[in-house]
Amino acid sequence: MSKPIEILVLGAGPNGLTCASYLAKAGAKVKVIEKNVESGGGLMTQELSGLKLNSHAMYMLLSELMPPYRDLELSKFGLKFIRPEVQNSFLFEDSSLILYSDIEKSVESVRNISPTDAETFRNLYNLFKQASDEFIIPATYMPPVDPLEQIEMLENCGDLGRWLNELAELTPREAIEDFGFKDDRIVGALLYLASMFGLDPDGGGMGFLTPIYVYRLMQATLVAGGSHQMASALRRSLERFGGEVVTATEVREILVSNNKAVGVKLDDGGAIYADVIVSTLNPTQNFNELIDTSLLPGIVTESAAAWEYDETSLFVMNWGIVGDPPVYNNRPNDLSRSLNVTFGINGPNDVTAHFEDATNNVAPNGKVGHVSCPSIFDPLLAANHLKEYGNCEVLRYECLAPYDIDWVSYKNELAARAFDTWAKYAPNLKNANLRIELPWTPKDIERHLPTMKRGAIKHGAYISIQMGYNRPNMECSSYKTPIEGFYVGGASTHPGGMVILGGGYNVAKVVAADWDIDIWWQVPDTVKAAVAKGYLPDDQ
Ligand SMILES: Cc1cc2nc3c(=O)[nH]c(=O)nc-3n(C[C@H](O)[C@H](O)[C@H](O)COP(=O)(O)OP(=O)(O)OC[C@H]3O[C@@H](n4cnc5c(N)ncnc54)[C@H](O)[C@@H]3O)c2cc1C
C-alpha cells in the first residue's frame, strides 16, 4: 500500500473541520492546527456556572440541507438541530409581526397587520424559497462559476433564471421593495432578516443573497446543547477516521520549497511537514503575513492587501438569569415562543440607519436589535444550573456594531440599555436575577478569532468584487493557489461566511481530485437537479 497523503488544515472552525473530515474519511492522514484551546472557530459555546452561552454563531440557516450533515453522518456524532415553530417576530409600536416556519401562519400574521400585503408576502416567500432551493443552495456546494457563463446559463433557464439575473443587479432593499408591499413595516422586517448578519441593505449587486437569508431565517435552527456541539460532531467524525486536531498551537509561517508548500512553522518554534496545506485563515494571513510574499504573484499579494473586511461587526450579549422567560405585555402569546424577537425596526429606513450607524462608528443605543431566550427550546443550555437555583434561562441580545469605539467602557452600558428596552416589552424581565453577564464585542471577536479581523464575521465584506469568482481573488477562487499543494477554503472563499460549511466542503473535493484521493461522497441531489435544469454547469 502506498503511504497516505499527509494534509495539514489551518484553523479548526466549521470549514476547517469539514474539509479535514472529508479527507480523513477518504484515507488521507489529516492534522488540523488550531490556535485556540478549543476547536470550533465561530462555533463557540462558553459554559459559565453550568449555563451554556453562544457568544458567536447561534442561528443555523442551512442545517440538515448542508451536504456534510448527511455525508459525515453528523447526527451519529451528536449533532441535533432544533427548529422552533415560531421563528422571527417583530415588535412594532402597536402591532407585532410573527413569522413562523409554516408559511400559512406567517401569511395570516402579515394579513393581521396589512391585509393587502398578505398575498405579496406569500409570493415573495415562494419565490425566495424556489430561488434558494433550486439555485442558491446548490451553487453553495460547488466551486464558483465564471460570472459571464453563469449569466448566460440563467438567461436560458426560464422566468426564474432571468429573475435571478435581475436580482444580481439589485440591492437587498430593492430586491424586497420590488414586490410592491404597501406597508413599510413588512418591508423593514424582511430587510432586517436580509441584513442582520451584516449584508449592506443598500449594497449594489448584493440582491442575489436576499432570498437565502430571508427564506432560511424562517427555517432557522439551534444546535442542541449549544453551537459548539456542531464542532464537536465534526471533530468526532474526523477522529473516527484517524484525523487529529492540535489545539493551542498557532501557525506562524507557511513553509515553501521550490514553489511547493511543504509545512508550517508553529508558535513554539517547531514545524510540521506535509504534502498538502489547506488554510481556512483570512487573505491577509494567507497571502501577506504567513507566506514569503516574494513567492506569490503581485496580483495575489496586492489583492490581499486591498481586501476589505466586513463593514460592520456584531455585539452579542448573553445573560444567565434566575427567573422566568420573557412574557410580552399586551402582545400575541406566540411572541413568547419566538426564536427571535426584533425591536426598533418600523420600516426599511430603520434598517439602513442601523447598518450605517455601525459603518460610521456610531455606538449602538440598545434600541435596535434582536433578542432570544434559547433555553426555552433547549433546556440543555440551562440544565445544570436549574438543579441549584430553580428557574434559570439564557437570554441573548445581538445587534450590528462598529469596531472602532471604546468597547471597554461602553459594553456594559449597551447591555444594560438593551435589557431595559427588552424589559419594556416584556416587563417580567425586570424581576429577573441577572447571575451571569457575558458581553462579546467586535474586539473580543477579533481577539478570539484572528481570522475575523476587525470583528469581520464573514472574513471579508460581501461586496461584488469580493464574491464568487473574486473570493478571495481571481487567482485563488478555485481553492487552489499559485503555490503547489497550498489551498484555501475558509469563509474568505466561495460561498463565503456563516456556518454553511461550503468552503470546507468544496476545497476538500478540489484537493481530493488533485491528489488522487478517493472522492467517496456523492454530488448532492440538489446540485444534480440544478445541473439538470441548466442553472449550473456539469463539471462535477
Ligand atoms: C458574534 C458572531 C455571531 C455569528 N452568528 C452567526 C449565526 O448566527 N449563524 C451563522 O451561520 N454564522 C454566524 N456567524 C459567522 C460564522 O461564525 C463564521 O462565518 C464562520 O465561523 C466562519 O467559519 P470558518 O471555518 O471559515 O472560520 P472561523 O470560524 O473563523 O475559524 C477559523 C479558525 O482558525 C483559527 N486560526 C486563526 N488564525 C490561526 C493561526 N495563525 N493558526 C492556527 N489557527 C488559527 C481560529 O482560531 C479559528 O478557530 C457569527 C460570527 C460571530 C463572530
The ligand as an SDF file (V2000), in Angstrom:
LIG
                    3D

 53 58  0  0  0  0  0  0  0  0999 V2000
  -20.7190   37.1030   17.0330 C   0  0  0  0  0  0  0  0  0  0  0  0
  -20.9010   36.2100   15.8460 C   0  0  0  0  0  0  0  0  0  0  0  0
  -22.1770   35.7450   15.5410 C   0  0  0  0  0  0  0  0  0  0  0  0
  -22.3700   34.9350   14.4280 C   0  0  0  0  0  0  0  0  0  0  0  0
  -23.6100   34.4360   14.1840 N   0  0  0  0  0  0  0  0  0  0  0  0
  -23.7930   33.5300   13.1940 C   0  0  0  0  0  0  0  0  0  0  0  0
  -25.0240   32.8410   13.0860 C   0  0  0  0  0  0  0  0  0  0  0  0
  -25.9450   33.0310   13.9000 O   0  0  0  0  0  0  0  0  0  0  0  0
  -25.1570   31.9470   12.0660 N   0  0  0  0  0  0  0  0  0  0  0  0
  -24.1290   31.6670   11.1930 C   0  0  0  0  0  0  0  0  0  0  0  0
  -24.3040   30.8270   10.3100 O   0  0  0  0  0  0  0  0  0  0  0  0
  -22.9280   32.2890   11.3060 N   0  0  0  0  0  0  0  0  0  0  0  0
  -22.7390   33.2020   12.2810 C   0  0  0  0  0  0  0  0  0  0  0  0
  -21.5130   33.8000   12.4520 N   0  0  0  0  0  0  0  0  0  0  0  0
  -20.4840   33.6450   11.3910 C   0  0  0  0  0  0  0  0  0  0  0  0
  -19.7140   32.3310   11.4490 C   0  0  0  0  0  0  0  0  0  0  0  0
  -19.3730   32.0300   12.7820 O   0  0  0  0  0  0  0  0  0  0  0  0
  -18.4340   32.4130   10.6040 C   0  0  0  0  0  0  0  0  0  0  0  0
  -18.6990   32.9660    9.3460 O   0  0  0  0  0  0  0  0  0  0  0  0
  -17.7920   31.0360   10.4660 C   0  0  0  0  0  0  0  0  0  0  0  0
  -17.3800   30.5960   11.7500 O   0  0  0  0  0  0  0  0  0  0  0  0
  -16.6010   31.0200    9.5290 C   0  0  0  0  0  0  0  0  0  0  0  0
  -16.0660   29.7120    9.5350 O   0  0  0  0  0  0  0  0  0  0  0  0
  -14.5500   29.3760    9.1520 P   0  0  0  0  0  0  0  0  0  0  0  0
  -14.3240   27.9540    9.4870 O   0  0  0  0  0  0  0  0  0  0  0  0
  -14.3180   29.7930    7.7560 O   0  0  0  0  0  0  0  0  0  0  0  0
  -13.6480   30.3220   10.0470 O   0  0  0  0  0  0  0  0  0  0  0  0
  -13.5280   30.5230   11.6220 P   0  0  0  0  0  0  0  0  0  0  0  0
  -14.7860   30.1240   12.2950 O   0  0  0  0  0  0  0  0  0  0  0  0
  -13.0340   31.9140   11.8090 O   0  0  0  0  0  0  0  0  0  0  0  0
  -12.4060   29.5070   12.0430 O   0  0  0  0  0  0  0  0  0  0  0  0
  -11.0310   29.7160   11.7330 C   0  0  0  0  0  0  0  0  0  0  0  0
  -10.1780   29.1110   12.8370 C   0  0  0  0  0  0  0  0  0  0  0  0
   -8.8050   29.4040   12.5460 O   0  0  0  0  0  0  0  0  0  0  0  0
   -8.1390   29.6480   13.7700 C   0  0  0  0  0  0  0  0  0  0  0  0
   -6.9110   30.4110   13.4990 N   0  0  0  0  0  0  0  0  0  0  0  0
   -6.8080   31.7250   13.1650 C   0  0  0  0  0  0  0  0  0  0  0  0
   -5.5130   32.0430   12.9650 N   0  0  0  0  0  0  0  0  0  0  0  0
   -4.7930   30.9110   13.1910 C   0  0  0  0  0  0  0  0  0  0  0  0
   -3.4140   30.6040   13.1370 C   0  0  0  0  0  0  0  0  0  0  0  0
   -2.4760   31.5080   12.7800 N   0  0  0  0  0  0  0  0  0  0  0  0
   -3.0250   29.3440   13.4580 N   0  0  0  0  0  0  0  0  0  0  0  0
   -3.9390   28.3930   13.7880 C   0  0  0  0  0  0  0  0  0  0  0  0
   -5.2530   28.6400   13.8480 N   0  0  0  0  0  0  0  0  0  0  0  0
   -5.6980   29.8830   13.5450 C   0  0  0  0  0  0  0  0  0  0  0  0
   -9.1630   30.4230   14.5760 C   0  0  0  0  0  0  0  0  0  0  0  0
   -8.8590   30.3860   15.9550 O   0  0  0  0  0  0  0  0  0  0  0  0
  -10.4500   29.6770   14.2110 C   0  0  0  0  0  0  0  0  0  0  0  0
  -10.7410   28.6490   15.1110 O   0  0  0  0  0  0  0  0  0  0  0  0
  -21.2680   34.5820   13.5820 C   0  0  0  0  0  0  0  0  0  0  0  0
  -19.9890   35.0190   13.9070 C   0  0  0  0  0  0  0  0  0  0  0  0
  -19.7950   35.8290   15.0310 C   0  0  0  0  0  0  0  0  0  0  0  0
  -18.4210   36.2800   15.3780 C   0  0  0  0  0  0  0  0  0  0  0  0
  1  2  1  0
  2  3  1  0
  2 52  2  0
  3  4  2  0
  4  5  1  0
  4 50  1  0
  5  6  2  0
  6  7  1  0
  6 13  1  0
  7  8  2  0
  7  9  1  0
  9 10  1  0
 10 11  2  0
 10 12  1  0
 12 13  2  0
 13 14  1  0
 14 15  1  0
 14 50  1  0
 15 16  1  0
 16 17  1  0
 16 18  1  0
 18 19  1  0
 18 20  1  0
 20 21  1  0
 20 22  1  0
 22 23  1  0
 23 24  1  0
 24 25  2  0
 24 26  1  0
 24 27  1  0
 27 28  1  0
 28 29  2  0
 28 30  1  0
 28 31  1  0
 31 32  1  0
 32 33  1  0
 33 34  1  0
 33 48  1  0
 34 35  1  0
 35 36  1  0
 35 46  1  0
 36 37  1  0
 36 45  1  0
 37 38  2  0
 38 39  1  0
 39 40  1  0
 39 45  2  0
 40 41  1  0
 40 42  2  0
 42 43  1  0
 43 44  2  0
 44 45  1  0
 46 47  1  0
 46 48  1  0
 48 49  1  0
 50 51  2  0
 51 52  1  0
 52 53  1  0
M  END
$$$$
